[in-house]
Amino acid sequence: MATYVNDLRLKEIATGDSSGTWGTETNVNLELIGEAMGYATKAVADASTSTITMPDGTATNGELRSLYLKLTGGGQASTITLAPNTVSKVWFIENATSYTLTFTQGSGANVAVLAGQTKAIASDGAGSGAVLYDVLTDLSVGGDFFVANTIQPAGDTASGDAAAIGYTSAEGIIVTGQGSTSDVTLKNDADGTVLTIPTGTTNVDVVGDFTAGTLNADGDTAAGDAAAIGYTSAEGIILTGQGSTSDVTLKNDADGTVLTIPTGTTNVDIVGVATAATFEPDGDTAAGDNAAIGYTAAEGLILTGQGSTNDVTIKNDADADVIEIPTGTVNVTVAGDLTAAGTLKATGDTAAGDGAALGFTAAEGLILTGQGSTNDVTIKNDADADVLEIPTGTVNVTMAGTVTAVSTIVGNAGLHVKNGATGAGFVQFFEDSDNGTNTVTLAGPASTADITLTLPSSTGNNGEALVTNGSGVLSFAAVGGLYNDWAIKTSAYTMVSGDQIIVNKSSALTMTLPASASAGDTVTIKATGGGTVTIGRNSQNINSVAGDGTLQSGKATQLVFVDSTIGFLEI
């Protein structure tokens, strides 16, 4: 008798079976074997669990027989059973759904394929205890491994890894290894070592030249360092070494020595025009020094002199004065432009009458002041056009162009908007930039007198409008004769004043009157559809009675709130 017990569910013809059809059935089997080498797609069910079955001896619904199976559809994460559980096979399964698919065959291990992933899965066909294997979980490649796109490790490396590439969200890509000499070695195309991390250390050894944008050292150097670059918050960048002649040597591009620090000393030798020997300022300068360079621990480098006009003069190569300290003063005069690559920090306040001054106090921060006939401060652009002005002797600020604030503009005494002599001031509100560039504009009127509108202190109730008391004080109030658009209701609803409701329901339904009603609040109800409408009183009287109302299908009513005694009166 024929059976279907093999891993591809082919018909195994018994002796004497299939007389006259043996060739046909054999051809079917060969076709099924061919399908087992091919590609198929299958839509998975939108369910948390489902089963894909390999049928016996037929290609119908036989996608599971394919070597490569692409799964589509599905509306949720799902666990899929591969049946029958006696099939032992290898598949390449592509999850083209938007959810994780977990594959199972028996009570043994399962394999999960994330959305967008493709995995090689193998089954042992062990029946109810069948196990699925993720074939490439621990892939070992004996030769070269080529990837056309990206290799994306998804986990960290571990201590003892012989050679591993990993990834964590905090550390990013990780390269680690375990060697007797180096844990990591980077080589060039000629098999030459470029960079190594010696075994068990946090050091990096670079064999050739090291080129970088910025090299940021973050630790101090130590006595005995052969050649080191370091940094501390107190000392800044540190260069140190250990040589028989010099601890530090700086050379030019012609390999000529420019500066040396003799071994074990704090001296600096400069070879060149500046000095032919060692220059050692070791004390302060004194009053009356004609020209002196000195040093103290508190003041650092000191330049001083004694001249009839200036105590210190710094000149350029054309013998023109650049910086002067007038004799006997603490002032500094700069002949040309002052350009600061870093920060220009003033440490004192300015004073009334300053011609042009930059100052600073802890309370006021940066201070700009001046004394002009038109403006005390003028800020200009590169085209010499005025951008900002502070008129002389005032606390006003005049802006020539547009003020753009990334956050909030706060005016302690109000915000004034003007638009010249021929147009009213206006405020424009731009829509969300995701939608477009349309605006809502509030413009002042062509008024001959001042108008003040004072906004209310609350948000008001649904259906209320802003009204004035005649003096510009605004408040929210119910407006008689104000009705909302007709609305169709098919479920229970609590009404607000002004509602016009059509209840279209074949069964009973409740429309609840507004709570906390005010005199004149009005609702209109029309019942249709066959169902009876209950009018819930919402703790209010209806026609002076503390009970709900009833409105039959086809009927209509209008209710107006009078007072707490009458409640809503049926009109």
Secondary structure as a PSIPRED ss2 file (coil, helix, strand):
# PSIPRED VFORMAT (PSIPRED V4.0)

   1 M C   1.000  0.000  0.000
   2 A C   1.000  0.000  0.000
   3 T E   0.000  0.000  1.000
   4 Y C   1.000  0.000  0.000
   5 V C   1.000  0.000  0.000
   6 N C   1.000  0.000  0.000
   7 D C   1.000  0.000  0.000
   8 L C   1.000  0.000  0.000
   9 R C   1.000  0.000  0.000
  10 L C   1.000  0.000  0.000
  11 K C   1.000  0.000  0.000
  12 E E   0.000  0.000  1.000
  13 I C   1.000  0.000  0.000
  14 A C   1.000  0.000  0.000
  15 T C   1.000  0.000  0.000
  16 G C   1.000  0.000  0.000
  17 D C   1.000  0.000  0.000
  18 S C   1.000  0.000  0.000
  19 S C   1.000  0.000  0.000
  20 G C   1.000  0.000  0.000
  21 T C   1.000  0.000  0.000
  22 W H   0.000  1.000  0.000
  23 G H   0.000  1.000  0.000
  24 T H   0.000  1.000  0.000
  25 E H   0.000  1.000  0.000
  26 T H   0.000  1.000  0.000
  27 N H   0.000  1.000  0.000
  28 V H   0.000  1.000  0.000
  29 N H   0.000  1.000  0.000
  30 L H   0.000  1.000  0.000
  31 E H   0.000  1.000  0.000
  32 L H   0.000  1.000  0.000
  33 I H   0.000  1.000  0.000
  34 G H   0.000  1.000  0.000
  35 E H   0.000  1.000  0.000
  36 A H   0.000  1.000  0.000
  37 M C   1.000  0.000  0.000
  38 G C   1.000  0.000  0.000
  39 Y E   0.000  0.000  1.000
  40 A E   0.000  0.000  1.000
  41 T E   0.000  0.000  1.000
  42 K E   0.000  0.000  1.000
  43 A E   0.000  0.000  1.000
  44 V E   0.000  0.000  1.000
  45 A C   1.000  0.000  0.000
  46 D C   1.000  0.000  0.000
  47 A C   1.000  0.000  0.000
  48 S C   1.000  0.000  0.000
  49 T E   0.000  0.000  1.000
  50 S E   0.000  0.000  1.000
  51 T E   0.000  0.000  1.000
  52 I E   0.000  0.000  1.000
  53 T E   0.000  0.000  1.000
  54 M C   1.000  0.000  0.000
  55 P C   1.000  0.000  0.000
  56 D C   1.000  0.000  0.000
  57 G C   1.000  0.000  0.000
  58 T C   1.000  0.000  0.000
  59 A C   1.000  0.000  0.000
  60 T C   1.000  0.000  0.000
  61 N C   1.000  0.000  0.000
  62 G C   1.000  0.000  0.000
  63 E H   0.000  1.000  0.000
  64 L H   0.000  1.000  0.000
  65 R H   0.000  1.000  0.000
  66 S C   1.000  0.000  0.000
  67 L C   1.000  0.000  0.000
  68 Y E   0.000  0.000  1.000
  69 L E   0.000  0.000  1.000
  70 K E   0.000  0.000  1.000
  71 L E   0.000  0.000  1.000
  72 T E   0.000  0.000  1.000
  73 G E   0.000  0.000  1.000
  74 G C   1.000  0.000  0.000
  75 G C   1.000  0.000  0.000
  76 Q C   1.000  0.000  0.000
  77 A C   1.000  0.000  0.000
  78 S E   0.000  0.000  1.000
  79 T E   0.000  0.000  1.000
  80 I E   0.000  0.000  1.000
  81 T E   0.000  0.000  1.000
  82 L E   0.000  0.000  1.000
  83 A E   0.000  0.000  1.000
  84 P C   1.000  0.000  0.000
  85 N C   1.000  0.000  0.000
  86 T C   1.000  0.000  0.000
  87 V C   1.000  0.000  0.000
  88 S C   1.000  0.000  0.000
  89 K C   1.000  0.000  0.000
  90 V E   0.000  0.000  1.000
  91 W E   0.000  0.000  1.000
  92 F E   0.000  0.000  1.000
  93 I E   0.000  0.000  1.000
  94 E E   0.000  0.000  1.000
  95 N E   0.000  0.000  1.000
  96 A C   1.000  0.000  0.000
  97 T C   1.000  0.000  0.000
  98 S C   1.000  0.000  0.000
  99 Y C   1.000  0.000  0.000
 100 T C   1.000  0.000  0.000
 101 L E   0.000  0.000  1.000
 102 T E   0.000  0.000  1.000
 103 F E   0.000  0.000  1.000
 104 T E   0.000  0.000  1.000
 105 Q C   1.000  0.000  0.000
 106 G C   1.000  0.000  0.000
 107 S C   1.000  0.000  0.000
 108 G C   1.000  0.000  0.000
 109 A C   1.000  0.000  0.000
 110 N C   1.000  0.000  0.000
 111 V E   0.000  0.000  1.000
 112 A E   0.000  0.000  1.000
 113 V E   0.000  0.000  1.000
 114 L C   1.000  0.000  0.000
 115 A C   1.000  0.000  0.000
 116 G C   1.000  0.000  0.000
 117 Q C   1.000  0.000  0.000
 118 T E   0.000  0.000  1.000
 119 K E   0.000  0.000  1.000
 120 A E   0.000  0.000  1.000
 121 I E   0.000  0.000  1.000
 122 A E   0.000  0.000  1.000
 123 S E   0.000  0.000  1.000
 124 D C   1.000  0.000  0.000
 125 G C   1.000  0.000  0.000
 126 A C   1.000  0.000  0.000
 127 G H   0.000  1.000  0.000
 128 S H   0.000  1.000  0.000
 129 G H   0.000  1.000  0.000
 130 A C   1.000  0.000  0.000
 131 V C   1.000  0.000  0.000
 132 L E   0.000  0.000  1.000
 133 Y E   0.000  0.000  1.000
 134 D E   0.000  0.000  1.000
 135 V C   1.000  0.000  0.000
 136 L C   1.000  0.000  0.000
 137 T C   1.000  0.000  0.000
 138 D C   1.000  0.000  0.000
 139 L C   1.000  0.000  0.000
 140 S C   1.000  0.000  0.000
 141 V C   1.000  0.000  0.000
 142 G C   1.000  0.000  0.000
 143 G C   1.000  0.000  0.000
 144 D C   1.000  0.000  0.000
 145 F C   1.000  0.000  0.000
 146 F C   1.000  0.000  0.000
 147 V C   1.000  0.000  0.000
 148 A C   1.000  0.000  0.000
 149 N C   1.000  0.000  0.000
 150 T C   1.000  0.000  0.000
 151 I C   1.000  0.000  0.000
 152 Q C   1.000  0.000  0.000
 153 P C   1.000  0.000  0.000
 154 A C   1.000  0.000  0.000
 155 G C   1.000  0.000  0.000
 156 D C   1.000  0.000  0.000
 157 T C   1.000  0.000  0.000
 158 A C   1.000  0.000  0.000
 159 S C   1.000  0.000  0.000
 160 G C   1.000  0.000  0.000
 161 D C   1.000  0.000  0.000
 162 A C   1.000  0.000  0.000
 163 A E   0.000  0.000  1.000
 164 A E   0.000  0.000  1.000
 165 I E   0.000  0.000  1.000
 166 G E   0.000  0.000  1.000
 167 Y E   0.000  0.000  1.000
 168 T E   0.000  0.000  1.000
 169 S C   1.000  0.000  0.000
 170 A C   1.000  0.000  0.000
 171 E C   1.000  0.000  0.000
 172 G E   0.000  0.000  1.000
 173 I E   0.000  0.000  1.000
 174 I E   0.000  0.000  1.000
 175 V E   0.000  0.000  1.000
 176 T E   0.000  0.000  1.000
 177 G E   0.000  0.000  1.000
 178 Q C   1.000  0.000  0.000
 179 G C   1.000  0.000  0.000
 180 S C   1.000  0.000  0.000
 181 T C   1.000  0.000  0.000
 182 S E   0.000  0.000  1.000
 183 D E   0.000  0.000  1.000
 184 V E   0.000  0.000  1.000
 185 T E   0.000  0.000  1.000
 186 L E   0.000  0.000  1.000
 187 K E   0.000  0.000  1.000
 188 N C   1.000  0.000  0.000
 189 D C   1.000  0.000  0.000
 190 A C   1.000  0.000  0.000
 191 D C   1.000  0.000  0.000
 192 G C   1.000  0.000  0.000
 193 T E   0.000  0.000  1.000
 194 V E   0.000  0.000  1.000
 195 L E   0.000  0.000  1.000
 196 T E   0.000  0.000  1.000
 197 I E   0.000  0.000  1.000
 198 P E   0.000  0.000  1.000
 199 T C   1.000  0.000  0.000
 200 G C   1.000  0.000  0.000
 201 T C   1.000  0.000  0.000
 202 T C   1.000  0.000  0.000
 203 N C   1.000  0.000  0.000
 204 V C   1.000  0.000  0.000
 205 D E   0.000  0.000  1.000
 206 V E   0.000  0.000  1.000
 207 V C   1.000  0.000  0.000
 208 G C   1.000  0.000  0.000
 209 D C   1.000  0.000  0.000
 210 F C   1.000  0.000  0.000
 211 T C   1.000  0.000  0.000
 212 A C   1.000  0.000  0.000
 213 G C   1.000  0.000  0.000
 214 T C   1.000  0.000  0.000
 215 L C   1.000  0.000  0.000
 216 N C   1.000  0.000  0.000
 217 A C   1.000  0.000  0.000
 218 D C   1.000  0.000  0.000
 219 G C   1.000  0.000  0.000
 220 D C   1.000  0.000  0.000
 221 T C   1.000  0.000  0.000
 222 A C   1.000  0.000  0.000
 223 A C   1.000  0.000  0.000
 224 G C   1.000  0.000  0.000
 225 D C   1.000  0.000  0.000
 226 A C   1.000  0.000  0.000
 227 A E   0.000  0.000  1.000
 228 A E   0.000  0.000  1.000
 229 I E   0.000  0.000  1.000
 230 G E   0.000  0.000  1.000
 231 Y E   0.000  0.000  1.000
 232 T E   0.000  0.000  1.000
 233 S C   1.000  0.000  0.000
 234 A C   1.000  0.000  0.000
 235 E C   1.000  0.000  0.000
 236 G E   0.000  0.000  1.000
 237 I E   0.000  0.000  1.000
 238 I E   0.000  0.000  1.000
 239 L E   0.000  0.000  1.000
 240 T E   0.000  0.000  1.000
 241 G E   0.000  0.000  1.000
 242 Q C   1.000  0.000  0.000
 243 G C   1.000  0.000  0.000
 244 S C   1.000  0.000  0.000
 245 T C   1.000  0.000  0.000
 246 S E   0.000  0.000  1.000
 247 D E   0.000  0.000  1.000
 248 V E   0.000  0.000  1.000
 249 T E   0.000  0.000  1.000
 250 L E   0.000  0.000  1.000
 251 K E   0.000  0.000  1.000
 252 N C   1.000  0.000  0.000
 253 D C   1.000  0.000  0.000
 254 A C   1.000  0.000  0.000
 255 D C   1.000  0.000  0.000
 256 G C   1.000  0.000  0.000
 257 T E   0.000  0.000  1.000
 258 V E   0.000  0.000  1.000
 259 L E   0.000  0.000  1.000
 260 T E   0.000  0.000  1.000
 261 I E   0.000  0.000  1.000
 262 P E   0.000  0.000  1.000
 263 T C   1.000  0.000  0.000
 264 G C   1.000  0.000  0.000
 265 T C   1.000  0.000  0.000
 266 T C   1.000  0.000  0.000
 267 N C   1.000  0.000  0.000
 268 V C   1.000  0.000  0.000
 269 D E   0.000  0.000  1.000
 270 I E   0.000  0.000  1.000
 271 V C   1.000  0.000  0.000
 272 G C   1.000  0.000  0.000
 273 V C   1.000  0.000  0.000
 274 A C   1.000  0.000  0.000
 275 T C   1.000  0.000  0.000
 276 A C   1.000  0.000  0.000
 277 A C   1.000  0.000  0.000
 278 T E   0.000  0.000  1.000
 279 F C   1.000  0.000  0.000
 280 E C   1.000  0.000  0.000
 281 P C   1.000  0.000  0.000
 282 D C   1.000  0.000  0.000
 283 G C   1.000  0.000  0.000
 284 D C   1.000  0.000  0.000
 285 T C   1.000  0.000  0.000
 286 A C   1.000  0.000  0.000
 287 A C   1.000  0.000  0.000
 288 G C   1.000  0.000  0.000
 289 D C   1.000  0.000  0.000
 290 N C   1.000  0.000  0.000
 291 A E   0.000  0.000  1.000
 292 A E   0.000  0.000  1.000
 293 I E   0.000  0.000  1.000
 294 G E   0.000  0.000  1.000
 295 Y E   0.000  0.000  1.000
 296 T E   0.000  0.000  1.000
 297 A C   1.000  0.000  0.000
 298 A C   1.000  0.000  0.000
 299 E C   1.000  0.000  0.000
 300 G E   0.000  0.000  1.000
 301 L E   0.000  0.000  1.000
 302 I E   0.000  0.000  1.000
 303 L E   0.000  0.000  1.000
 304 T E   0.000  0.000  1.000
 305 G E   0.000  0.000  1.000
 306 Q C   1.000  0.000  0.000
 307 G C   1.000  0.000  0.000
 308 S C   1.000  0.000  0.000
 309 T C   1.000  0.000  0.000
 310 N E   0.000  0.000  1.000
 311 D E   0.000  0.000  1.000
 312 V E   0.000  0.000  1.000
 313 T E   0.000  0.000  1.000
 314 I E   0.000  0.000  1.000
 315 K E   0.000  0.000  1.000
 316 N C   1.000  0.000  0.000
 317 D C   1.000  0.000  0.000
 318 A C   1.000  0.000  0.000
 319 D C   1.000  0.000  0.000
 320 A C   1.000  0.000  0.000
 321 D E   0.000  0.000  1.000
 322 V E   0.000  0.000  1.000
 323 I E   0.000  0.000  1.000
 324 E E   0.000  0.000  1.000
 325 I E   0.000  0.000  1.000
 326 P E   0.000  0.000  1.000
 327 T C   1.000  0.000  0.000
 328 G C   1.000  0.000  0.000
 329 T C   1.000  0.000  0.000
 330 V C   1.000  0.000  0.000
 331 N C   1.000  0.000  0.000
 332 V C   1.000  0.000  0.000
 333 T E   0.000  0.000  1.000
 334 V E   0.000  0.000  1.000
 335 A C   1.000  0.000  0.000
 336 G C   1.000  0.000  0.000
 337 D C   1.000  0.000  0.000
 338 L C   1.000  0.000  0.000
 339 T C   1.000  0.000  0.000
 340 A C   1.000  0.000  0.000
 341 A C   1.000  0.000  0.000
 342 G C   1.000  0.000  0.000
 343 T C   1.000  0.000  0.000
 344 L C   1.000  0.000  0.000
 345 K C   1.000  0.000  0.000
 346 A C   1.000  0.000  0.000
 347 T C   1.000  0.000  0.000
 348 G C   1.000  0.000  0.000
 349 D C   1.000  0.000  0.000
 350 T C   1.000  0.000  0.000
 351 A C   1.000  0.000  0.000
 352 A C   1.000  0.000  0.000
 353 G C   1.000  0.000  0.000
 354 D C   1.000  0.000  0.000
 355 G C   1.000  0.000  0.000
 356 A E   0.000  0.000  1.000
 357 A E   0.000  0.000  1.000
 358 L E   0.000  0.000  1.000
 359 G E   0.000  0.000  1.000
 360 F E   0.000  0.000  1.000
 361 T E   0.000  0.000  1.000
 362 A C   1.000  0.000  0.000
 363 A C   1.000  0.000  0.000
 364 E C   1.000  0.000  0.000
 365 G E   0.000  0.000  1.000
 366 L E   0.000  0.000  1.000
 367 I E   0.000  0.000  1.000
 368 L E   0.000  0.000  1.000
 369 T E   0.000  0.000  1.000
 370 G E   0.000  0.000  1.000
 371 Q C   1.000  0.000  0.000
 372 G C   1.000  0.000  0.000
 373 S C   1.000  0.000  0.000
 374 T C   1.000  0.000  0.000
 375 N E   0.000  0.000  1.000
 376 D E   0.000  0.000  1.000
 377 V E   0.000  0.000  1.000
 378 T E   0.000  0.000  1.000
 379 I E   0.000  0.000  1.000
 380 K E   0.000  0.000  1.000
 381 N C   1.000  0.000  0.000
 382 D C   1.000  0.000  0.000
 383 A C   1.000  0.000  0.000
 384 D C   1.000  0.000  0.000
 385 A C   1.000  0.000  0.000
 386 D E   0.000  0.000  1.000
 387 V E   0.000  0.000  1.000
 388 L E   0.000  0.000  1.000
 389 E E   0.000  0.000  1.000
 390 I E   0.000  0.000  1.000
 391 P E   0.000  0.000  1.000
 392 T C   1.000  0.000  0.000
 393 G C   1.000  0.000  0.000
 394 T C   1.000  0.000  0.000
 395 V C   1.000  0.000  0.000
 396 N C   1.000  0.000  0.000
 397 V C   1.000  0.000  0.000
 398 T E   0.000  0.000  1.000
 399 M E   0.000  0.000  1.000
 400 A C   1.000  0.000  0.000
 401 G C   1.000  0.000  0.000
 402 T C   1.000  0.000  0.000
 403 V C   1.000  0.000  0.000
 404 T C   1.000  0.000  0.000
 405 A C   1.000  0.000  0.000
 406 V C   1.000  0.000  0.000
 407 S C   1.000  0.000  0.000
 408 T C   1.000  0.000  0.000
 409 I C   1.000  0.000  0.000
 410 V C   1.000  0.000  0.000
 411 G C   1.000  0.000  0.000
 412 N C   1.000  0.000  0.000
 413 A C   1.000  0.000  0.000
 414 G C   1.000  0.000  0.000
 415 L C   1.000  0.000  0.000
 416 H C   1.000  0.000  0.000
 417 V C   1.000  0.000  0.000
 418 K C   1.000  0.000  0.000
 419 N E   0.000  0.000  1.000
 420 G C   1.000  0.000  0.000
 421 A C   1.000  0.000  0.000
 422 T C   1.000  0.000  0.000
 423 G E   0.000  0.000  1.000
 424 A C   1.000  0.000  0.000
 425 G C   1.000  0.000  0.000
 426 F E   0.000  0.000  1.000
 427 V E   0.000  0.000  1.000
 428 Q E   0.000  0.000  1.000
 429 F E   0.000  0.000  1.000
 430 F E   0.000  0.000  1.000
 431 E C   1.000  0.000  0.000
 432 D C   1.000  0.000  0.000
 433 S C   1.000  0.000  0.000
 434 D C   1.000  0.000  0.000
 435 N C   1.000  0.000  0.000
 436 G C   1.000  0.000  0.000
 437 T C   1.000  0.000  0.000
 438 N C   1.000  0.000  0.000
 439 T E   0.000  0.000  1.000
 440 V E   0.000  0.000  1.000
 441 T E   0.000  0.000  1.000
 442 L E   0.000  0.000  1.000
 443 A E   0.000  0.000  1.000
 444 G C   1.000  0.000  0.000
 445 P C   1.000  0.000  0.000
 446 A C   1.000  0.000  0.000
 447 S C   1.000  0.000  0.000
 448 T C   1.000  0.000  0.000
 449 A C   1.000  0.000  0.000
 450 D C   1.000  0.000  0.000
 451 I C   1.000  0.000  0.000
 452 T C   1.000  0.000  0.000
 453 L C   1.000  0.000  0.000
 454 T E   0.000  0.000  1.000
 455 L C   1.000  0.000  0.000
 456 P C   1.000  0.000  0.000
 457 S C   1.000  0.000  0.000
 458 S C   1.000  0.000  0.000
 459 T C   1.000  0.000  0.000
 460 G C   1.000  0.000  0.000
 461 N C   1.000  0.000  0.000
 462 N C   1.000  0.000  0.000
 463 G C   1.000  0.000  0.000
 464 E C   1.000  0.000  0.000
 465 A E   0.000  0.000  1.000
 466 L E   0.000  0.000  1.000
 467 V E   0.000  0.000  1.000
 468 T E   0.000  0.000  1.000
 469 N C   1.000  0.000  0.000
 470 G C   1.000  0.000  0.000
 471 S C   1.000  0.000  0.000
 472 G C   1.000  0.000  0.000
 473 V E   0.000  0.000  1.000
 474 L E   0.000  0.000  1.000
 475 S E   0.000  0.000  1.000
 476 F E   0.000  0.000  1.000
 477 A E   0.000  0.000  1.000
 478 A C   1.000  0.000  0.000
 479 V C   1.000  0.000  0.000
 480 G C   1.000  0.000  0.000
 481 G C   1.000  0.000  0.000
 482 L C   1.000  0.000  0.000
 483 Y C   1.000  0.000  0.000
 484 N C   1.000  0.000  0.000
 485 D C   1.000  0.000  0.000
 486 W E   0.000  0.000  1.000
 487 A E   0.000  0.000  1.000
 488 I E   0.000  0.000  1.000
 489 K E   0.000  0.000  1.000
 490 T C   1.000  0.000  0.000
 491 S C   1.000  0.000  0.000
 492 A C   1.000  0.000  0.000
 493 Y E   0.000  0.000  1.000
 494 T E   0.000  0.000  1.000
 495 M C   1.000  0.000  0.000
 496 V C   1.000  0.000  0.000
 497 S C   1.000  0.000  0.000
 498 G C   1.000  0.000  0.000
 499 D C   1.000  0.000  0.000
 500 Q E   0.000  0.000  1.000
 501 I E   0.000  0.000  1.000
 502 I E   0.000  0.000  1.000
 503 V E   0.000  0.000  1.000
 504 N E   0.000  0.000  1.000
 505 K C   1.000  0.000  0.000
 506 S C   1.000  0.000  0.000
 507 S C   1.000  0.000  0.000
 508 A C   1.000  0.000  0.000
 509 L E   0.000  0.000  1.000
 510 T E   0.000  0.000  1.000
 511 M E   0.000  0.000  1.000
 512 T E   0.000  0.000  1.000
 513 L C   1.000  0.000  0.000
 514 P C   1.000  0.000  0.000
 515 A C   1.000  0.000  0.000
 516 S C   1.000  0.000  0.000
 517 A C   1.000  0.000  0.000
 518 S C   1.000  0.000  0.000
 519 A C   1.000  0.000  0.000
 520 G C   1.000  0.000  0.000
 521 D C   1.000  0.000  0.000
 522 T E   0.000  0.000  1.000
 523 V E   0.000  0.000  1.000
 524 T E   0.000  0.000  1.000
 525 I E   0.000  0.000  1.000
 526 K E   0.000  0.000  1.000
 527 A E   0.000  0.000  1.000
 528 T E   0.000  0.000  1.000
 529 G C   1.000  0.000  0.000
 530 G C   1.000  0.000  0.000
 531 G C   1.000  0.000  0.000
 532 T C   1.000  0.000  0.000
 533 V E   0.000  0.000  1.000
 534 T E   0.000  0.000  1.000
 535 I E   0.000  0.000  1.000
 536 G E   0.000  0.000  1.000
 537 R C   1.000  0.000  0.000
 538 N C   1.000  0.000  0.000
 539 S C   1.000  0.000  0.000
 540 Q C   1.000  0.000  0.000
 541 N C   1.000  0.000  0.000
 542 I E   0.000  0.000  1.000
 543 N C   1.000  0.000  0.000
 544 S C   1.000  0.000  0.000
 545 V E   0.000  0.000  1.000
 546 A C   1.000  0.000  0.000
 547 G C   1.000  0.000  0.000
 548 D C   1.000  0.000  0.000
 549 G E   0.000  0.000  1.000
 550 T E   0.000  0.000  1.000
 551 L E   0.000  0.000  1.000
 552 Q C   1.000  0.000  0.000
 553 S C   1.000  0.000  0.000
 554 G C   1.000  0.000  0.000
 555 K C   1.000  0.000  0.000
 556 A E   0.000  0.000  1.000
 557 T E   0.000  0.000  1.000
 558 Q E   0.000  0.000  1.000
 559 L E   0.000  0.000  1.000
 560 V E   0.000  0.000  1.000
 561 F E   0.000  0.000  1.000
 562 V E   0.000  0.000  1.000
 563 D E   0.000  0.000  1.000
 564 S C   1.000  0.000  0.000
 565 T C   1.000  0.000  0.000
 566 I C   1.000  0.000  0.000
 567 G E   0.000  0.000  1.000
 568 F E   0.000  0.000  1.000
 569 L E   0.000  0.000  1.000
 570 E E   0.000  0.000  1.000
 571 I C   1.000  0.000  0.000
